[in-house]
């Protein structure tokens, strides 16, 4: 799996791997199905890692798209993993109101990009009702055709009362490449006939070696491919004068579907908390001294030459380079990233997905409160999108005061050597970000489309600037850039990117080490 993974192995059908201009030029928007995977982090009694839903869900979805030859008709958003999680065996969640707001804001962004069909692909048993509500809200508020598919209806259920859990466990163990660990925690399940019941701690699932995990996985992927085909054909274009619906002709679903190699579908970063089992998380020593890094990024336009997921990708890139430089026993862990950011300044450029400042703040507060409940006392945000910075900093002050955590930003540790004009006003999709992407993910950079476009000149008269001046003005991207670039992307090279990435990653590792010892 590529370290910059954002929801789907195939860049052709991954929203985050497109450029804004490619999405804007797409001629089949009315016929394209946008998929938002919705996953939770929980124990589920399976004895497997907390990211089991995301790992299994992404693997099944990726195979279904291939088996049904559906890539030309589908775009997959990065997963939404901040839904409802009402019980102690669930982790990294938000309240229902925040989840609904975030889902509505994502749906609004999809609609603003010109797409009109959205599928919620849900693996979480605790998000089912939230998703049902969000689907109706998106249909009525934004006039988006919304659909819902639950993994439980594919034979991969995670609910404690689901009779298929033993099959789900077998598939998950196969995809993760690890055996279930016996769970010694006593079950706490009550009022199962009194909806919604209480499932404080699911009963442990006993593995059944007779389950053919490959067959269960293949059946689930085939069924998902068929359901996706049904949705794609569902009123994909206007009804003609004879009352017939013109739908794309899709090839039959492949009869043979191979399970991906163990571990290939994992999205976990190094030292990821979500890659631990519940028992491993509980057993971590000296949590009060440990540091938890929370990556925050964005899915937004980055000119004609860089993918929409650049900010989120760069956060992953830095961590995959910096964390291996730490001592093996360094008490440092990574929380699940917040992928969608406050990017409303970039709306109007196709593909930008923005959540509000209010939603981002509440997500940060929820993360901090959960980390505190787990015993952690130190939080460092690694933010790779400037539009997030003001609300992140303001919220960190709240976290310091209301929760008593030591909380701050991993920033200001490195500045590349650039010309003064670029250093001052090359702050988006310019030389710096383009060079890093050339070094870390060159296959997703289109240097033939790179341009130079500055929002201001360093030696311009007066003190008013869009950024960094004695007086600044609020701007949206269209005010200061036609291409979406703010900087000189044409100066970027892979050599600069490799040097800057190495230097920045070493500086980040040094900063983290200083926090540990300070």
Residue pairs with C-beta under 8 A, 6 or more apart in sequence:
1 9
1 263
1 264
1 265
1 266
1 267
2 9
2 441
3 316
3 317
3 320
3 440
4 309
4 313
4 316
4 317
4 440
4 441
5 267
5 316
6 14
6 16
6 17
6 78
6 309
6 312
6 313
6 339
7 14
7 15
7 16
7 37
7 58
7 76
7 77
7 78
7 79
7 267
8 14
8 58
8 61
8 62
8 65
8 76
9 58
9 62
9 264
9 265
10 62
10 65
10 66
10 71
11 17
11 443
11 444
12 71
12 72
13 65
13 70
13 71
13 74
13 75
13 76
14 75
14 76
14 309
15 23
15 34
15 75
15 76
15 77
15 78
15 299
15 308
15 309
15 351
15 353
16 77
16 78
16 299
16 307
16 308
16 309
16 312
16 313
17 307
17 308
17 309
17 444
18 75
18 307
18 308
18 351
19 301
19 302
19 303
19 304
19 305
19 306
19 307
19 308
19 351
19 446
19 449
20 301
20 302
20 303
20 304
20 308
20 349
20 350
20 351
20 352
20 484
21 304
21 350
21 449
23 113
23 114
23 308
23 350
23 351
24 114
24 349
24 350
24 351
26 32
26 114
28 72
28 73
29 113
29 114
29 115
29 116
30 116
30 117
30 236
30 237
31 73
31 232
31 236
31 237
31 248
32 73
32 74
32 75
32 115
32 117
33 73
33 74
33 75
33 117
33 118
33 119
33 147
33 228
33 231
33 232
34 74
34 75
34 76
34 77
34 110
34 115
34 117
34 118
34 119
35 61
35 74
35 75
35 76
35 77
35 118
35 119
35 121
36 77
36 79
36 80
36 103
36 106
36 118
36 119
36 120
36 121
37 54
37 57
37 58
37 61
37 76
37 77
37 79
37 80
37 121
37 123
38 79
38 80
38 81
38 83
38 120
38 121
38 122
38 123
38 124
38 127
38 131
39 51
39 53
39 54
39 57
39 79
39 80
39 81
39 123
39 124
40 53
40 81
40 83
40 85
40 90
40 93
40 123
40 124
40 125
40 126
40 127
41 50
41 51
41 53
41 54
41 81
41 85
41 90
41 91
41 92
41 93
41 274
41 336
42 50
42 53
42 85
42 87
42 89
42 90
42 91
42 124
42 126
42 158
43 50
43 89
43 90
43 183
43 185
43 201
43 202
43 277
43 278
44 52
44 89
44 158
44 160
44 165
44 202
45 89
45 160
45 165
45 183
45 187
45 201
45 202
45 203
45 204
45 205
46 52
46 158
46 165
46 168
46 169
46 172
46 180
46 205
47 169
47 180
47 181
47 182
47 183
47 204
47 205
47 277
48 169
48 172
48 173
48 176
48 178
48 180
48 181
48 277
49 55
49 176
49 178
49 268
49 274
49 275
49 276
49 277
50 91
50 273
50 274
50 275
50 276
50 277
50 278
50 281
51 266
51 267
51 268
51 272
51 274
51 275
51 336
52 158
52 172
52 176
53 123
53 124
53 151
53 158
54 79
54 81
54 123
54 267
54 274
55 172
55 175
55 176
55 265
55 266
55 267
56 123
56 151
56 156
56 168
56 171
56 172
56 175
56 265
57 79
57 121
57 123
57 151
58 79
58 265
58 267
59 175
59 217
59 259
59 260
59 264
59 265
60 151
60 154
60 156
60 217
60 220
60 221
60 224
61 76
61 121
61 224
62 260
62 265
63 217
63 221
63 257
63 258
63 259
63 260
64 70
64 221
64 222
64 224
64 225
64 228
65 71
65 74
65 76
65 225
65 228
66 254
67 221
67 222
67 225
67 253
67 254
67 257
68 225
68 226
68 228
68 229
68 250
68 251
68 253
68 254
69 250
69 251
70 225
70 228
70 229
70 232
70 250
73 232
73 248
73 250
74 228
74 232
75 115
77 106
77 110
77 299
77 353
78 299
78 309
78 312
78 339
78 340
79 267
79 339
80 102
80 103
80 106
80 340
81 92
81 336
82 92
82 93
82 94
82 98
82 99
82 102
82 338
82 363
82 366
83 93
83 94
83 99
83 124
83 126
83 127
83 130
83 131
84 93
84 94
84 95
84 96
84 99
84 124
84 126
84 127
84 129
84 130
85 91
85 92
85 93
85 124
85 126
86 126
87 126
87 199
87 200
87 201
88 200
88 201
89 200
89 201
89 202
89 278
90 126
91 273
91 274
91 281
91 370
91 374
92 273
92 274
92 335
92 336
92 367
92 370
93 99
93 366
93 370
94 102
94 362
94 363
94 366
95 362
95 366
96 130
98 359
98 362
98 363
98 366
99 127
99 130
99 134
100 130
100 133
100 134
100 137
101 355
101 356
101 358
101 359
101 362
102 340
102 355
102 359
102 363
103 120
103 130
103 131
103 134
103 137
103 138
104 134
104 137
104 138
104 141
104 142
105 340
105 354
105 355
105 356
105 359
106 340
106 353
106 355
107 118
107 134
107 137
107 138
107 141
107 142
107 144
107 146
108 141
108 142
109 347
109 352
109 353
109 354
110 118
110 144
110 353
111 142
111 143
111 144
112 347
112 348
112 352
113 350
113 351
113 352
114 350
115 144
116 143
116 144
116 145
117 144
117 145
117 146
117 147
117 231
118 138
118 144
118 145
118 146
118 147
119 146
119 147
119 148
119 149
119 228
119 231
120 131
120 134
120 135
120 146
120 147
120 148
120 149
121 149
121 151
122 128
122 131
122 148
122 149
122 150
122 151
123 150
123 151
123 156
123 158
124 158
125 152
125 157
125 158
125 159
125 160
125 162
128 150
131 148
132 148
134 146
135 146
135 147
135 148
136 146
138 144
138 146
139 145
139 146
145 234
145 235
147 231
147 234
149 224
149 227
149 228
151 157
151 158
151 220
152 158
152 159
152 162
152 164
153 223
154 219
154 220
154 223
154 224
155 164
155 167
155 168
155 216
155 219
155 220
155 223
156 164
156 167
156 168
156 171
156 216
156 220
157 163
157 164
157 165
157 168
158 165
158 168
159 165
159 199
160 189
160 199
160 202
160 203
161 192
161 197
161 199
162 168
165 205
166 205
166 206
166 207
166 208
166 211
167 211
167 213
167 216
169 180
169 205
169 207
170 207
170 208
170 211
170 212
170 213
170 216
171 213
171 216
171 217
171 220
171 259
173 179
173 180
173 207
173 213
174 213
174 214
174 217
174 259
174 262
175 217
175 259
175 260
175 262
175 265
176 262
176 263
176 266
177 261
177 262
177 263
178 262
179 207
180 205
180 207
181 277
181 279
182 204
183 204
183 278
183 279
184 279
185 201
185 204
185 278
185 279
186 201
187 201
187 202
187 203
187 204
188 198
188 199
188 200
188 201
189 197
189 198
189 199
189 200
189 201
189 202
189 203
190 197
190 198
190 200
191 197
191 198
213 259
214 258
214 259
217 257
217 259
218 256
218 257
218 258
218 259
221 257
222 253
222 254
222 255
222 257
225 253
225 254
226 253
229 250
229 253
232 247
232 248
232 250
233 245
233 247
233 248
233 250
234 247
235 245
236 245
236 246
236 247
236 248
237 245
237 246
237 247
238 246
239 245
240 246
266 275
268 274
268 275
269 295
269 316
269 319
269 320
269 323
269 334
269 337
270 319
270 320
270 323
270 324
270 334
271 323
271 332
271 333
271 334
272 333
272 334
272 336
273 281
273 292
273 333
273 334
273 335
273 336
274 335
274 336
276 284
281 374
284 290
284 333
284 375
286 331
287 374
287 375
287 376
287 377
288 375
288 376
288 377
288 378
289 331
289 377
289 378
290 331
290 332
290 333
290 376
290 378
291 331
291 332
291 333
291 378
291 379
291 380
291 512
291 515
291 516
292 332
292 333
292 334
292 335
292 371
292 376
292 378
292 379
292 380
293 319
293 332
293 333
293 334
293 335
293 380
293 381
293 382
293 410
293 512
294 334
294 335
294 337
294 338
294 364
294 367
294 379
294 380
294 381
294 382
295 312
295 315
295 316
295 319
295 334
295 335
295 337
295 338
295 381
295 382
295 383
295 384
296 315
296 337
296 338
296 341
296 360
296 364
296 381
296 382
296 383
296 384
296 385
296 388
296 392
297 309
297 311
297 312
297 313
297 314
297 315
297 337
297 338
297 339
297 341
297 383
297 384
297 385
297 388
298 311
298 312
298 339
298 340
298 341
298 342
298 343
298 354
298 384
298 385
298 387
298 388
299 308
299 309
299 311
299 312
299 339
299 340
299 341
299 343
299 351
299 352
299 353
300 308
300 311
300 341
300 343
300 346
300 349
300 351
300 352
300 353
300 354
300 385
300 387
301 308
301 346
301 349
301 350
301 351
301 352
301 477
301 484
302 308
302 310
302 311
302 428
302 429
302 433
302 484
302 485
303 429
303 449
303 450
303 451
303 483
303 484
303 485
303 489
304 446
304 449
304 450
304 451
304 483
304 484
304 485
305 429
305 434
305 445
305 446
305 447
305 448
305 449
305 450
305 451
305 485
305 489
306 429
306 433
306 434
306 437
306 444
306 445
306 446
306 489
307 313
307 437
307 444
308 351
308 352
308 353
310 429
310 433
310 437
311 341
311 384
311 385
312 337
312 339
312 384
313 437
313 440
313 441
314 384
314 433
314 436
314 437
314 440
315 337
315 382
315 383
315 384
316 337
317 436
317 440
317 441
317 501
318 382
318 384
318 501
318 504
318 505
318 508
319 334
319 382
321 501
321 502
321 505
322 505
322 506
322 508
322 509
322 512
323 332
323 334
323 509
325 505
325 506
325 509
326 332
326 509
326 512
326 513
327 513
330 512
330 513
330 516
331 516
332 512
332 516
335 367
335 371
338 360
338 363
338 364
338 367
340 353
340 354
340 355
341 354
341 355
341 360
341 385
341 387
341 388
342 354
342 355
342 356
342 357
342 360
342 385
342 387
342 388
342 391
343 352
343 353
343 354
343 385
343 387
344 354
344 356
344 387
344 476
345 387
345 475
345 476
345 477
346 352
346 354
346 387
346 476
346 477
346 484
347 354
347 476
348 476
348 477
348 478
349 477
349 478
349 484
355 363
357 390
357 391
360 388
360 391
360 392
360 395
361 391
361 394
361 395
361 398
364 381
364 392
364 395
364 396
364 399
365 395
365 398
365 399
367 379
368 379
368 399
368 403
368 405
368 407
369 403
371 379
371 405
372 403
372 404
372 405
376 405
377 404
377 405
377 406
378 405
378 406
378 407
378 515
379 396
379 399
379 405
379 406
379 407
379 408
380 407
380 408
380 409
380 410
380 512
380 515
381 392
381 396
381 407
381 408
381 409
381 410
382 409
382 410
382 508
383 389
383 392
383 409
383 410
383 411
386 427
386 428
389 409
392 409
393 409
396 407
396 408
396 409
399 405
399 407
400 406
400 407
410 508
410 511
410 512
413 504
413 507
413 508
413 510
413 511
414 503
414 504
414 507
414 508
415 423
416 432
416 496
416 500
416 503
416 504
418 426
418 431
418 432
420 458
421 454
421 457
421 458
421 488
422 430
422 431
422 432
422 487
422 488
422 491
424 458
424 468
425 454
425 455
425 456
425 457
425 458
425 466
425 467
425 486
425 487
426 432
426 454
426 486
426 487
426 488
427 467
427 486
427 487
428 481
428 484
428 485
428 486
428 487
429 484
429 485
429 486
429 487
429 489
430 485
430 486
430 487
430 488
430 489
430 491
430 492
431 487
431 488
431 489
431 491
431 492
431 496
432 487
432 492
432 500
434 445
434 447
434 450
434 489
434 492
434 497
435 492
435 493
435 494
435 496
435 497
435 500
436 497
436 500
436 501
437 444
437 445
437 497
438 445
438 447
438 492
438 493
438 494
438 497
439 494
439 496
439 497
439 498
439 500
439 501
440 497
440 501
442 494
447 489
447 492
450 485
450 489
450 490
450 492
451 483
451 485
451 489
451 490
452 485
452 487
452 488
452 489
452 490
452 491
453 481
453 482
453 483
453 485
453 486
453 487
454 486
454 487
454 488
455 466
455 467
455 475
455 480
455 481
455 486
456 465
456 466
456 467
456 480
463 469
463 470
463 471
464 470
464 471
464 472
464 473
465 471
465 472
465 473
466 472
466 473
466 475
466 480
477 484
480 486
